[in-house]
Amino acid sequence: MKMIKLISEYIDEEIGDARKYASKALECKEEYPETSKLFYTLSTEELDHATRLHKAVVNLIEVYRSENGDPPKEMMFVYDYWHKKQIDNTAQVKIIARSEERFSRNAETD
């Protein structure tokens, strides 16, 4: 359970970094389009890190389940709490990132 909590904290950090980069991409898109593209790329990479860490958490739960049966309710409560929060935060980052992606496509066609 401690490892799941630790990895969940790392996932939050990755999503937070993705948000930071996506926001900066939008902020500097007109004045610094190349830097904006870099920030967009970094944002998507951070989300990829979060996804990979999430898979590690799911794997830990599956291993626990195969060795011990169903995980304790407390363990699943913590997982469900973190997971819902992370899904919501990731959705917000993706909305920001899509705005940057649309801007980049429009800038290339102008």
C-alpha positions as CSV (number, residue, x, y, z in Angstrom):
1,M,0.0,0.0,0.0
2,K,2.9,2.4,0.7
3,M,4.2,1.8,-2.8
4,I,0.8,2.5,-4.4
5,K,0.6,5.8,-2.4
6,L,4.2,6.7,-3.4
7,I,3.6,6.0,-7.1
8,S,0.3,7.9,-6.9
9,E,2.1,10.9,-5.6
10,Y,4.5,10.6,-8.4
11,I,1.6,10.5,-10.9
12,D,0.3,13.7,-9.4
13,E,3.7,15.3,-9.9
14,E,3.8,14.2,-13.5
15,I,0.3,15.5,-14.2
16,G,1.2,18.8,-12.5
17,D,4.3,19.1,-14.6
18,A,2.2,18.3,-17.7
19,R,-0.2,21.1,-16.7
20,K,2.7,23.5,-16.2
21,Y,4.1,22.8,-19.6
22,A,0.7,22.9,-21.4
23,S,-0.1,26.3,-19.8
24,K,3.3,27.7,-20.8
25,A,2.8,26.4,-24.3
26,L,-0.4,28.5,-24.6
27,E,1.1,31.5,-22.8
28,C,4.1,31.8,-25.2
29,K,2.5,30.5,-28.4
30,E,2.4,33.7,-30.4
31,E,5.7,35.3,-29.3
32,Y,7.8,32.1,-29.1
33,P,6.1,29.4,-31.3
34,E,9.0,27.0,-31.3
35,T,9.3,27.2,-27.5
36,S,5.6,26.7,-27.3
37,K,5.9,23.5,-29.4
38,L,8.6,22.3,-27.0
39,F,6.4,22.9,-24.0
40,Y,3.6,21.1,-25.7
41,T,5.9,18.1,-26.4
42,L,7.1,18.1,-22.8
43,S,3.5,18.2,-21.6
44,T,2.6,15.1,-23.6
45,E,5.7,13.3,-22.4
46,E,4.8,14.0,-18.8
47,L,1.3,12.5,-19.4
48,D,3.0,9.5,-20.8
49,H,5.1,9.1,-17.6
50,A,1.9,9.4,-15.6
51,T,0.3,6.7,-17.7
52,R,3.3,4.4,-17.3
53,L,3.3,4.9,-13.5
54,H,-0.5,4.2,-13.4
55,K,0.2,0.9,-15.1
56,A,2.7,0.1,-12.4
57,V,0.0,0.8,-9.7
58,V,-2.5,-1.5,-11.5
59,N,0.2,-4.2,-11.7
60,L,0.9,-3.9,-8.0
61,I,-2.8,-4.3,-7.3
62,E,-3.1,-7.3,-9.6
63,V,0.0,-8.9,-8.0
64,Y,-1.5,-8.4,-4.5
65,R,-4.8,-9.8,-5.7
66,S,-3.2,-12.9,-7.1
67,E,-1.1,-13.5,-4.0
68,N,-3.6,-12.5,-1.3
69,G,-7.1,-12.3,-2.8
70,D,-9.0,-9.0,-2.9
71,P,-7.1,-6.0,-1.6
72,P,-8.3,-4.4,1.6
73,K,-11.1,-1.9,1.3
74,E,-8.8,0.8,2.6
75,M,-6.3,0.1,-0.1
76,M,-8.9,0.3,-2.8
77,F,-10.4,3.5,-1.3
78,V,-7.0,5.2,-1.5
79,Y,-6.5,4.0,-5.1
80,D,-10.0,5.0,-6.2
81,Y,-9.6,8.5,-4.6
82,W,-6.2,9.1,-6.2
83,H,-7.3,7.6,-9.5
84,K,-10.4,9.8,-9.8
85,K,-8.5,12.9,-8.9
86,Q,-5.8,12.0,-11.5
87,I,-8.4,11.4,-14.2
88,D,-9.9,14.8,-13.6
89,N,-6.6,16.6,-13.6
90,T,-5.4,14.7,-16.7
91,A,-8.6,15.8,-18.6
92,Q,-7.9,19.4,-17.7
93,V,-4.3,19.1,-19.0
94,K,-5.5,17.5,-22.2
95,I,-8.0,20.4,-22.8
96,I,-5.1,22.9,-22.5
97,A,-2.8,20.7,-24.7
98,R,-5.5,20.4,-27.4
99,S,-5.7,24.2,-27.5
100,E,-2.0,24.4,-28.2
101,E,-2.2,21.6,-30.7
102,R,-4.9,23.4,-32.7
103,F,-2.9,26.6,-32.5
104,S,0.2,24.8,-33.9
105,R,-1.8,23.3,-36.8
106,N,-3.4,26.7,-37.6
107,A,0.0,28.4,-37.5
108,E,1.5,25.9,-39.9
109,T,-1.3,26.5,-42.5
110,D,-1.2,30.3,-42.3
